[in-house]
Amino acid sequence: MSALLEASGMTVTYGGVHANRDVDLEVGRAEFVGLIGSNGAGKTTFIDAITGFTRVNAGAVRFDGEDITRLPPSERARRGLVRTFQSLELFDDLTVRDNLLVACEHSRWWSLPIDVFRRKRAREVDERVSWALATVGLEHLADKLPEDLPHGQRKMVGVARALAASPKLVLLDEPAAGLDAEESAELAKELRGLLDLGVSVLLIDHDMGLVLSVCDRVYVLDFGKVVAQGTPAQIRNDETVIAAYLGDGGGPAEVPNGTEPVA
């Protein structure tokens, strides 16, 4: 079976700088894949390019068997390729539920006259929003404003909003940023559960303990290029990865001993 997401030879340049250089990466169906690298390695640029927010200068992106390299972000989202953002981008003047409802609106020019007569669609949207909130354990906060929630719960609102869009693959850009150890462990459990719902995941995060404990496979970017890929155990012991995280400073490698993917 072909991969759900395939990036082949993907290159993104800004002026003369290669943010991504000839990147090959795949995410299979019902697979949890990690993408790690130091600051400036090109991780967020990769997600921006995959989701259509940044132009791909060379190479191709295929999703669910279709070439989507030149499609706009909205069309990619309609096909089930959905992302979160580092900065959350929540609407603080809307309730948590209403933030998710916005994600469900894939309007076209003919939607309004049709939807006037389609109460069934409204029920389906409500059910999808309720499901997404329950999946991340936020159903009791549906009527709260995001600005009234602690940082960890705001992060989960971003994940729930992505789920409300009915993704086949969700790309998570540093969902554990700002979380403490307990919150990060709870996030790992919630995210791994997405596979049971038929949702594949591509996770970017600086929390190496999280990435190595939750992912099936991990890719490592360094200066825009993939320098290693493999299982968490292989990545943890890869000399190239150790060198990339050490830099020129020497000392013990800062590649933590996480566990294998959680069940």
Sequence and secondary structure as in RCSB ss.txt:
>XXXX:A:sequence
MSALLEASGMTVTYGGVHANRDVDLEVGRAEFVGLIGSNGAGKTTFIDAITGFTRVNAGAVRFDGEDITRLPPSE
RARRGLVRTFQSLELFDDLTVRDNLLVACEHSRWWSLPIDVFRRKRAREVDERVSWALATVGLEHLADKLPEDLP
HGQRKMVGVARALAASPKLVLLDEPAAGLDAEESAELAKELRGLLDLGVSVLLIDHDMGLVLSVCDRVYVLDFGK
VVAQGTPAQIRNDETVIAAYLGDGGGPAEVPNGTEPVA
>XXXX:A:secstr
   SEEEEEEEEEETTEEEEEEEEEEE TT EEEEE STTSSHHHHHHHHTTSS  SEEEEEETTEE TT  HHH
HHHTTEEE  TT    TTS HHHHHHHHH    TTHHHHHTT HHHHHHHHHHHHHHHHHTT GGGTTS GGGS 
HHHHHHHHHHHHHHT  SEEEEESTTTT  HHHHHHHHHHHHGGGGGT EEEEE S HHHHHHH SEEEEEETTE
EEEEE HHHHHT HHHHHHHHTTS SS       S   
